[in-house]
Amino acid sequence: RQHLIRMSAQKNEDHSSVTTEAKTKQNDNSKGLDHPPYTIKQIFTGAFLKENMKDFYDAPKTKDFLLPFQDKEMWSKIEKTFKKEQPEMDDKGSELKYLSELFQILGQHKANKFCSWFRMIRAYGTSGALASMDITQIGKKCQLSKQQNADQIYSTFFNDTLPFIKTLILSMETIFKKSTDDNKEQKNNDENDNDTEMKNADNQNDTEIKGIEKGKIGIKTKADSNNNYISLFFQNPGSNSQQTLTRGQIASLLACCFFGISIYPHCSFHGELNSVGTPGKLEMWIRYFDYVRQKGVDSDWFNKETVTIWRRCLKSENCDVLEHDKLIGNDTVLAKFTVNEEGCIEDQAGQLHADFANQFIGGGVLEGGNVQEEIRFTVNTECIISKLLNPLAMKHNEAIIIFGSQQFFDYSGYGSSFSFDGYRDKKEEMFFCDDAKARLGSSVIIGIDAIYFFAPKNQIMVNRMMREIAKSYVGFSIKNSDIGHKMDIVSTGNWGCGIFRGDPTLKAMLQWISITLTNRSVEYYTFKDRRVANGQLDELVKGIQKKKITVGALWTALSNPNFEKNYKEGNSIA
């Protein structure tokens, strides 16, 4: 703490000497930047990690997004497959054989893991929490035994849920047909030439993308040839695009992904259902589809409530506050920062929720992953739609933001112990945004990907720290007018501090800076990580707050070459 105070007093002198050193280093280093000053433009273009990032920076454009009925060959295959009569349940397991055949025809696999799980629960009962499949019983104590609950899950799936999933796909032409209001909006968009974002999507090699000026969130569509259906598109890097879908449209698309329909190979449930799915996730997938069934295709929930996916990009010119010298000179006192030893991010209603994302949004949610992002995408099942719409990796100046998704389930455990812990039943979360009445206001999920550190000691390098500040700022700096609701708190935690090998204390400091710049406060959850739990981070934070340390003072300390030297020698951030 005393070091921070001294660094604050000396910041102007230090900045001058650091600048001189940086100019010398830049002349000698052709591969990148090892010392400040750095520009945000250089950070955003990935100059310091160019060799590692070129695979997706030079990625080809995606093809047009097609709905299954817009691909004649695919649609004929689906209709022919689903016309085959489903057998009655019997002691021979005819229903399981039929299920496996469906997946083999449509997804080129036999759903071995899924079918094995059904056999297991039928023989031994469920392994997760007991919960009736009847969603009218949510909040009531389940009176079923494990075996009775398993039998109910099994029979409900084959008698009701599976036929409904097939109906969700076969009814896509109706579900995605434009309403009168949609057609009026499309006409107005055409008249106003409001197709800028689609043009941006075709220019993904640009490193500076024009931002959304007013941030209004609505259905962004482009009419297809007959103008009768909502037309979706892949949100490519640099597109700065938003798409809004109803819950019913999302369920219909996820039904296609569930069966592994080949036009969406990057978002197939194949891996989970055939080889790596855990009991908790397999149970949640089928409970999600049955929840949708019971809500009903004629309900406002299905047809009017919406979820928006925004692939947000910021230009370097719009991030002047992040430039090295501007951070050094920033005299804003660091925002309120509360360390929470208990609780978790998703329990905080009405806040921005950090998603510790993979650069490919959703990470391994459909490939056996059961850590922070994958768990969130499982319990908030609608989030998987962002994976479908965003097949390419995020750039440094991008975040993927999900508005309005519903958390359907509670869970227990983490990793291999992750399991279903009942339906979500928190009435205080079920409110709608003040200025976006069709969207739940319980959370805004901010997908930001951290750097993977092959050499963890390098994370103290200034270019790495600036990148992490910039990346989190892109996500956390959305305006309340963009959200449609007042949200002045960011719930976050040990971002990039698991397999990505980040230092949670350092990441807490960097997020503190970026969140302060957004005029929000921080609720930090330690997840009982021994590196920051048991009062370790809390003591440091309280000491900093007591001294009213500024953004400039903290950044001056962190970016000082002597601080980097001491850190690399094994000294902790604290």
N, C-alpha and C positions, 0 to 999 in steps of 0.2 A: 504494500500500500504506500509506504513512504517513497518507494521507487517511482510509483505513478505520479506522486506529488512533485518530486524533483523533475521528472521528465516533462510535466506540464509547464513548469516554470522555465525550462530550457528549450521549449519546443521550437521557437523561431531560430535559435542558434543551431539546433540539431538539424532542422529542415534544410538550412543553408549548406551545411557540410555534407549531408546525405545527397543533396542534389548534385554537388560537385563530383562526388564519388560515382554517382549513377551515370553521369555523362561519360566519364572515363571508361566505366565498365561496358557501356553500350557500344562504344567504339571498338572494344576488344572482343566482344561476344557476338558472333554472327548467328547463333542459334536461338537467341531470345534474350530475355531480360532477367537478370539475377538480382538487381538492386533498383530502388526507386530513383527517379519518378517513373511511373507507368501511366499510360492513358487507358481510360475505360474502353476506348475503341480497340486497343490492342488486346485487352482482356476479353472483350466480347468476340473478337475474331479468333481467339484461341491460339495466338502466336506462341505463348509459352508452353502449350501442349500440342502443338500442331501435328507432330508425328503420331501421337496417340489418337488424335481425333479425326484424321483425314478420311477414315473409312466412311464415317457418316456425314462429314462435311461435303464430300463429293458424291453422296448417295444419289442415285437416279430418282427422278420424280415417280410418284406412285401413279398407278392407272386410275381411271375414273371409278368412282364408287358406284357399284351396281347393287340394287336390291335383287334378291333371288328371282323374282318373277320377271325381271328385266333381262335375264339371261335365259333364253328359250330352252337350251339344252339342259341347264341345271333345273329349271322349273319343271320340265317334263319328267326328269328323274325323281324329283321330290314328290310330285303328284302320284306317279306310278308306285313309288315305295310306300307312301302313306295310305294308298287305296287297299293294300293288302290287309285283310281282316286280322285284328288282334285277337289272339286266343284267350279263352277264359283261364283264370288261375287254376292250376291243378298240382297234384303231388309230384308230377314228373318235371315241373319247372318249365313248362312250355312258354310261360310268359317271359322268363329270363332268356330263353333261346330266341324268342321273337325280338326282344330288346337288343340282344347282341347282333342280330341280323340287321336291324335298323342302322346301328352304328357302323357296321361293316360296309353297308351299301353307301351311306352318306358321308361317313368320316374315315373310311379305310382302316378301321380298327374294330376290335370286338368288345371294347369296354370291359376288359378283363377285371380291372380293379373294382369297378363299379358293381359288376355282377357278383364278384367275390364278397364285397361288402354286404350286399343284399342277403347272400347266403349266410354270412356270419351273423347278422343281426337276427335273422329268422331262427337261427339255431341257439344263439346265446343272449339275445336281447341287445338293447342299445348300450353304448359306452358313455354317451354324453348325458346332459341333464334331461330329465323327463319333461316332456311338454306335449300336450295334445296338438294334433294337426289342425284342430278347429281353432281358427284365429279369434273367434268370439270368446274363447276361454283364456286369452292372453291376460295375465295378471292374476289368474286364479291358480290355486294349488292343483297340480296334476295328480289325479287319483289312480293313475295307471301304474302297473308294475313295469319293469324294464322289458319284460317279454311282451306284455300287452301293448306297450308303446311301440316296440319294434314291429309287431303285427299290424298295428294301425298305420305306421309309416309305409310298410310294404304294400298293404292292400290299397291305401289311398293313392300311392304312386301309380300302381298299375290300373286301378279302376277309374281314377279321376285326373291325376296330374299328367301322366304321359299322354292321354288323349288331348288334354288341354294344350300341352306344349306343341303337339302336332298342329292343333287348330291355330295357335299363335302364328305359325309359319304359313299355313294355308290361307290365313285371313290377311296376309300382309298387304294385298292390294287395297283392301278396305281400310286397314289401320293407317296406311301411308297416303291415302287419298286426301287431296287438299280440300279443306273446308272453304266456304265462301269467303271467310275472313282472310285465309291464307292467300287466296287468289287476288283479293284486293290489295294485300300487302305486297305481293309479287309485282302487281301492276305499278304500284307506287314506287317500288324499288327500281323497276326498269325505267320509269319516267325520270327518276332522279339520278340515274346512272350510278346507283349505289352498289356497284359491283367491284369496288376497289380491292377488297380482301381476296377475292378469287383471282384477280390479276396478280396480287402479291404472291399467291400460292404458286403461280407459274414462274416466279422469279426467285427461286429459293437460294440461288447463289449469292444474292445480295446479302451483305453482312449488316446493313442498316435498314431497318424496316420501319415504315411510317407507323406510328402508334395510333391507337384509337383515341380520337380527341375527346369525345364526350362519354365514351364507355357505355353507351346504352346497350343493354343486353336483350336480344330478341331473336326470333327465328331468322337465321341467315340462310336463305335457300336460293338455288338457281334452277329455273324451270327446265324440265326435260323436254324432249321433242314434242310430246302431246300435252304438256303443261297440266297434267291431271294429278301428279303425285309430288309429294315432298321430295326434293332431290338433295341428297347428302353428298359430301365430298370428304376426301382425306385431308386432314389438316396438316399440310406439309411444313417443314421448318421454314420460318420466316413469314408464314401466312398471316400471323396475328389475327386469327379467325375465331369466330364463335359459332356454335351450332346449338340449337335448343330442340329437345325432343320431349314428347310426353312420356309418362311412365309406361304406357302401353306400347309405344314405338320401341322403347328400350327393351322391354321384355321380349318383343317379337324378334328383335335383332339378336338378343342373347340366346333365344331359343335356337336360332341358326348356328350360333357359335357352339352351343351345347352339343348339337349333333355333328359339329365339325364340317359343316358345308364348305366345300373346297374354295369358294370365291373369297373366303375370309381365313386363309391359312395362318395368318399371324395372330389370330385371336380365337383359336380352337381350344375346346376343353379336352382335346385328345389326350394330352399327357396326364391330366388329373384322372380322367375316367379309365384310362387303359393301364397306367403303370404306377403313378406316384401319388395319387390322391390319398389324403388322410381321412379317417372316419368323420372328423368334425366338419371338414370342408364338403365332403360328399353329401352329408346330411343337410348342410346349409344350402347347397345348390338346389336340392329338390324341394326344401321347405320354401325357398324364395319363389319358385315357380308356382307352388301351390298357394302361397300367399296372394300372388297376382290373380290366380284363378278365383279365389274366394272373394277378392275385392270386386271382381266382375268386369267384363269388357264394356259394359254400358255405364260404369260408374264415372263420376268426375275425377276420382283418383286416377283411373286408367287413362282418361281422355283429356283432362285439363291440367293436372299438376305436371310441372315440367322440371327438367334437369338441363343445365347449360354447361357445355364444355368450352373453355376459352384457352386457346394456345396463345399465351400472351408474349409479345416481343417488345423490347424497348430499344430505341435508338440510343447510341452513346451520347448524342446531344441532349437527350432528355434525362441523362444521368450525371449531369455536371457535378452534382453534390457528392458523387462518389470518387471524383478525381483525387489523387493522392494529396495534392496541396490543399484542396478544399477540405478534406478530412482532417488534415493537420491543423487547419485554421478554424475548425468548427467549434464554437464555444457553447453549443447546446449541451445542457446537463443531461446525462444519460437518463433514459426513461425509467419509470417504475419497473422493478424486476423482482418477481416473487418466485422463490424456489419451493417446489412441492415435492416432498418425499413420498407422498401417497397420491393415488389417483392417476388418471391417464388423460391424454389429449382429447379423445373422442367423447369424454363425459362432460365437456365444457360447452354448454349450449350458447349459441349466439356469438361465437368467436371464430377467428381465423384459425384453422387447424393445419399445422405443418404435416405434410406427407413426405417422409424421408424417401424420396423417389429414386428409382433407377432412371438412367437417361432415357430408357425406353419405358414409358409410363406403365405402371402396373407391375413392373419387374417380373418375378416368377409366380405371380398369382395363379396362373394356369399351368405351371410347370413344377409344382410341388413346394413352392416357397411358402413359409409360414412365419415371416417376421413382420416388422412394422407396416410397411406398405401393403404387403400381400394380405395381412390380416384385415386391414382397413377396407381393402377392395372386396374381401369376402363378406364381411358383416354389412358393409354398404355396397351391396352387390351391383347396383346400378353404375358404380364407378368403373366397372369393366368396360363400359361403352367408350370411355376415353381411350382405352387400349385399342379398340377396334378402329376408332376414328383417327388415331395418331400412331401409325405404324413405324414412323421414323424417329430417331433419337432427338432429344432436346439439344439445342445449342446453348452456349453460355449465357445468351441474353434472353432466354426463354424460360417460362414456367407454364405448367398446365394446371388450370384452375377449374374446379368442379363445384358448381352451385346447385343446391337443392336436392342432393341425394339423400335418401332415407336410410338410417341404420335399422336393419331388420332384426339383428340378433345381438345377444350378449355372448361373450366367449370367456374361456379360461385357458391358461397355459400359453405357451410360446414355443415356436419351433415344432419339434416332434410331439410336444404335449398339448398343442392347440386343439381345443374341442368346443363343441356347441354347448352353450350354457343358458339356453332358453331364448324366447323372443324378447326383443327390446320393448320395454314398457315404461317409458318416461314421458309423461304427459307434457312436461315443461319444454320438451324438444319439439313438440308438434305445433309450431306456430309458423306463420307465413311472413315473408318480408313486407315491410310497410309499403314499399314502392314497387314491389314485384309480387303481386298477390297470388300468382300461380306457383310460387317457389317456396319451399320450406326454408326457414331462416335459422335452423338449428346449427348449421355450420357452413363454412366455405373451406373446401379442402384445397390446400396449396401444394402442388407437386413440384418440388425442387430437388434436383439431383446434385449430390456432393461429389467432390473429386475422390477417386480411389488413389490412395497413397502407397505406391510400391515401397517407398522409403518414408516411413511416417515422420521422421525428423524434418523432412523437407516441407511439411505443412506450415512451418513458421516463416517460410520465404514470403516476401511481400506480395509477389504476384499471385501466389496461391491464396493468401488471405484476402487480397482484393477481389479475386474471383469469387470466393465464398460470400463475401459481403455483397457483391454485385448480384450474384445468383439469388440470394435470399431477398434482396431488395426488389428484384423484378417480381417476385411472388407476393411479398408482403405490402407493397406500395399501392395496391389497388385502392381506389377511392370508395368511400361508402356509397356514393352515387352509382358506381359500377355494380355494387352488390344489391342496392335497393333497400338497404337496412343499415342501421348504425352498428358497426363492429369495430371497437377500438382496442381490442385485446388480441394478441397472438399467443396461442397455445403451442408450445414447441418443446424440444428436448434434445437428446443426444444425436443430432443430425449427422449422419455419415460416420458414426463412431463404433459401428460393429465391424462387419467384414470389410468396410471401406477404410478402417484403421485410423479414423480421425481421433483427435484429442478432445474429449467432451468439454473440458474447461475452456480450451481455446475456442471451440465452436460456440460455446455460450457467449464469450466475449464478442465474437464477430457478429453473431445474431443480435446481440444487444445493440451494437452500433447500427446495423441496418434497420432494426425495428424502431430505434429512436428516430432515425431519419424519416420514418413514415408517420410520426406523431402517434404511435400506438404504444401500449405497454406490454410487458412480457410476463406470461405465466409459464414457468419452466418445470418440466416433469423429469425427475432423475431416473425413473424406472429402476430404482435401487441399484444403479451402476456404482460399484464400489469406488470408482474414480471421482465421483461427484456427490455421492449420497452421504448419509450420516453427518450432515452439516458442513462438509468440506466446501462445496460450492456456495452454500448459503452464507458461510462466514466471510468468504471473499467478497461476495456481492454486497453484503451489508457494510463491510468496511469501505468499499468504493462509494456506496450511496451516502454514507455518513460524511464523506469528504466532498460530496457534490462534484464528483469527477465529470469532466466533459468528454464529448466525443473526441475532440482534438487531443486531450491529454491521454486517453486510452489508446488511440491510434498511434500517437507519438511513441508511447512506450512499446507497443507491439511491433512497430515497424523499425525500431532502432536496431542497427547492426549488432550492438552489444547484447541486446535481448535475444536476437537470433543465435548468437554465439553461445550464450549461456544455456539456451533451450537445447541446442544440439549437443551440449556437453552433459545433458541429462537432468537439468534443473526443471522443475515443474513451472507451469504458468503462474500459479499462485505465489 
